[in-house]
């Protein structure tokens, strides 16, 4: 069953609670409560937590809270965080999605890949899939993202995903860069992207 493209399909997903996005090399599905241990292992990886959690090794309970919040967001809004897998494998290697950051809260694109899979363009592939999902399935007019300025890899992901630099500011004492892309500027191209109910 193809989940793409309309309100009826989103209603179907909310009733089944299960769908996936497939790209050229990745398979994405919304976080579930069964993901706590795998996501927590990823969240505390030194290379991941350096910028995601300001280098703090967050407790498992905090990871569980993030996942519970993501599940609730999907139930009400159709967005949240997704687990990222390589193709048909069940080995979780990353996460992506939309999350609220800053004060006042702003919905932003978020992505992260395990250090063992860095340098392969997988974070960009996941980010592009989320941007397409945001525009085509959720009807967003604009998608924003931000990162600590020293996080050059994250800056490259935003640029390669088609986002444009907006501003640089000090946020909570951190030098931060903001990027965004509008619906008008979005070009899906010919990259593989398929949503399916499972």
C-alpha positions, 0 to 999 in steps of 0.5 A, a space after each residue: 500500500 502506497 502511503 504517499 501524498 494525501 490526507 487519507 494516507 496520513 489518516 491511514 498511517 495514524 491508524 496503523 502507526 507504521 510506515 517507512 520511507 525508502 531512499 537509494 541507500 536508506 530505510 527510514 521509519 518513525 521512532 518506536 518505544 522499542 528503539 530506546 536502547 539502540 537510540 541511546 547507544 547512538 545518542 551517547 556516541 562521542 561524535 554524536 553527542 558533541 553537538 547534539 547534546 553539548 557533549 553530555 552523555 544523556 541518561 537512558 531515561 532522557 532518551 526514552 523521554 525523547 522517543 515518547 515525545 516523538 511518538 506523541 508528535 507523530 500521533 498528533 502532527 504526522 512528524 517527529 523523529 525517524 530511525 535510519 537503517 541501511 537498506 533492508 538491514 535492521 541495524 540502526 545507524 542514525 536518526 532524522 526528522 523534525 524537532 522543536 529547538 530554541 526559545 521560543 521553540 521553532 520546528 527544525 530539521 534534525 539528522 545524525 549518523 553513527 560515526 562508523 558511517 560518516 563520509 558517505 553522504 548518508 546524513 545528506 540523503 536522510 535530510 533530503 528525504 525529510 525535506 521532501 516529506 515535509 513539503 510533499 506530505 506535511 505541506 510545510 512552506 519552509 523548513 529550517 535547520 541550525 547547527 553550532 558553527 564549528 560543526 562543519 559536517 552539519 553545515 555541509 549537509 544543509 548546503 548539499 540538501 539544498 538549504 541556504 544560509 540565513 543568519 549567524 547568531 549566539 544562542 544559549 552562549 553558542 555560535 549558531 548558523 541557521 539555514 532554510 529552504 522554501 517550498 518554492 526553492 525545493 527541487 526533488 530531482 530524480 533521487 529515489 524516494 518511496 513511502 509505503 505503509 508496512 
